[in-house]
Amino acid sequence: MVGVKFGRSIVPPARRCATLRWNSCCAIYKMDWLHWCIIIIGVIACIRGQSVQQMEKPPWRNTSDRVTNPNINISEKEIIDEILGEGSNYDNRLRPKGGNGSQASAVNVTVNIYLRTISKIDDVSMEYSCQISFREQWQDNRLTYNDSYFKYVNLPDPERIWRPDLFFSNEKQGHFHDIVMPNVLLRLYPDGRILYSVRISLVLSCPMKLHYYPLDNQFCVLEMASYGYTTDDIVFIWKADNPVQRKPIVELPSFELKDISTSYCSSTTNTGQYSCLRVTLKLKRQFSYYLLQLYIPSYMLVIVSWVSFWLDKEAVPARVSLGVTTLLTMATQASGINSKLPPVSYTKAIDVWIGVSLTFIFGALLEFALVNYAARRDSKEQLKKDRERQEQLTLDLMEDGCGTQMVMKPLFNNSDTTPFRKRSWKGYETHDIHIEPRRKRKRGCYTSFLSHYKDRAKRIDVVARILFPAGFALFNVAYWLGYMLPEKVVDMA
């Protein structure tokens, strides 16, 4: 045996190896507690990392070759590539099969709308602007996938799949929203259901019937239909539960949104029958604006025009200026109201109100013309009576051609009941004629009231003070009852 020099003695090789192992064990035993903690924590972390990695492995198509898949987006990407990639047989130019699985049956497209805002309702152009989130859902069995891990997959590019060719039939203008990103949502469910949602701003036509303006209700519609596919290919249906949603508070400048209803409006043309959906918005016009801006000022102008009935008939400048000023003010107000309305051929409620108000103001001006005419006639007649009385008095004092003097005696002699007798009076032969006075007729209240005023001009003013307010009050009763009680509802065309 060959020995090895160890210290001062020679140690055999076997003993030397045993001595080294013993020294190593002693070194490990002598390590402090900090090193032991670091080693234990490292071992535990490795074990837990392997366990989590096994738990996160998704069961994708039950493939055994996919060992790990820590990133979920990779799984979505592979699903999209599988059903829409170059290797798939999907063609977005062809519509999917119908509900019974055959190409000949129609595809049912479920539609619902979320009404975000109604920004403007224009009476002149007969249009309104709104912003909606339009959603439609249909079934396409070509896009099914077997993945129980994802509830749905978001498709980033809607152009890659087939979509219904829906359009808004009463649209004037419209645009999609692309800030900050295109406001489009496309979800693909494992069973092949597709949800398509997009935010749209629209300017839509709304033919209005203004017979009862401004006490009217308007019905504005939103119509959607298929442009190229007939009912043999596509059928649009409303969502069964709450097909049209809206914000709790929809603010409108001059209207109040009373109700929203849905219906079907399928139409037939030369090219076939097309499926159509309709949303009807019932809008009630706010009356407070017109009450403050039109009706109350009209009341004031009409009443001010009646002040001339209490002015003296001789105050010509005051009465004329008052009547002309109120008439021109009312005409200017009517022109301002009509400038906000379209030139329709029928009569509106506002036209009736303005026309009657102008009639009463113009009638007050004509009344003064009649008063002035009656005053001049009375003045001429009084002047004529005074002239005749003066001439009669002159004739009474004239002497006849024989030198005798003519003396006129009263025709009535209440002290003498003899109807006719002859007697002499200081050398003159006289004849007394007794005529019984007429019985006084009973006068009515109206005649008795007017008898207090001798001038016809004054009587006209007194009658106008009663007739004008009474006539205007009767008109108001008929106007408000006719247009408000009961509430008039204009039927849709």
VENSULJO-V375225 format. One record per backbone hydrogen bond with DSSP energy under -0.5 kcal/mol. CO is the residue of the C=O (numbers start at 1). NH is the residue of the N-H. Records with the same first field share a line. If there is no record, write none. Layout:
# VENSULJO-V375225
CO=NH ; NH
This chain:
# VENSULJO-V375225
1=3
2=13
4=6 ; 11
5=7
6=9
9=6 ; 11
11=4
12=16
13=17
14=18
15=19
16=20
17=21
18=22
19=23
20=24
21=25
22=26
23=27
24=28
25=29
26=30
28=31
32=36
33=37
34=38
35=39
36=40
37=41
38=42
39=43
40=44
41=45
42=46
43=47
44=48
45=49
46=50
47=51
48=52
49=53
50=54
51=55
52=56
54=57
56=58
58=60
59=61
60=63
65=67
70=72
71=75
72=75 ; 76
73=77
74=78
75=79
76=80
77=81
78=82
79=83
80=84
81=85
85=88
91=94
98=101
102=98 ; 105
106=99
107=109 ; 235
108=110
109=237
110=137
111=239
112=135
113=115 ; 245
114=116 ; 133
115=247
117=131
120=129
121=123
122=126 ; 127
126=206
127=122
128=204
129=119 ; 120
130=202
131=116 ; 117
132=134 ; 200
133=114
134=198
135=112
136=196
137=110
138=194
140=143
141=144
145=147
146=61
151=190
153=155 ; 188
154=156
156=158
157=160
158=161
164=166
165=227
167=169 ; 225
168=171
170=205
173=203
175=201
177=183
182=184
183=199
185=197
186=155
187=189 ; 195
188=153
189=192
190=145
192=140
193=189
194=138 ; 196
195=187
196=136
197=185
198=134
199=177
200=132
201=175
202=130 ; 204
203=172 ; 173
204=128
208=210
210=213
211=349
212=215
213=350
216=285
218=220 ; 283
220=281
222=279
223=169 ; 170
224=277
225=167
230=233 ; 234
233=107
235=109
237=111
240=242
243=113
245=115
249=251
254=286
256=258 ; 284
259=282
261=280
263=278
267=274
269=272
272=269
273=231
274=267
275=226
276=265
277=224
278=263
279=222 ; 281
280=261 ; 282
281=220 ; 283
282=258 ; 259
283=218 ; 285
284=256
287=291
288=292
289=293
290=294 ; 295
291=296
294=298
295=299
296=300
297=301
298=302
299=303
300=304
301=305
302=306
303=306
304=307
305=308
306=309
307=310
308=311
312=315
314=316
315=319
316=320
317=321
318=322
319=323
320=324
321=325
322=326
323=327
324=328
325=329
326=330
327=331
328=332
329=333
330=334
331=335
332=336
333=337
334=338
335=339
337=340
338=341
342=344
348=352
349=353
350=354
351=355
352=356
353=357
354=358
355=359
356=360
357=361
358=362
359=363
360=364
361=365
362=366
363=367
364=368
365=369
366=370
367=371
368=372
369=373
370=374
371=375
372=376
373=377
374=378
375=379
376=380
377=381
378=382
379=383
380=384
381=385
382=386
383=387
384=388
385=389
386=390
387=391
388=392
389=393
390=394
391=395
392=396
393=397
394=398
395=398
398=406
400=403
404=400 ; 406
405=407
413=416
415=417
419=434
421=432
423=430
425=428
428=425 ; 430
430=423
432=421 ; 434
433=435
444=448
445=449
446=450
447=451
449=452
450=453
452=454
455=459
456=460
457=461
458=462
459=463
460=464
461=465
462=466
463=466 ; 467
464=468
466=470
467=471
468=472
469=473
470=474
471=475
472=476
473=477
474=478
475=479
476=480
477=481
478=482
479=483
480=484 ; 485
481=485
483=488
484=486
488=490
489=491
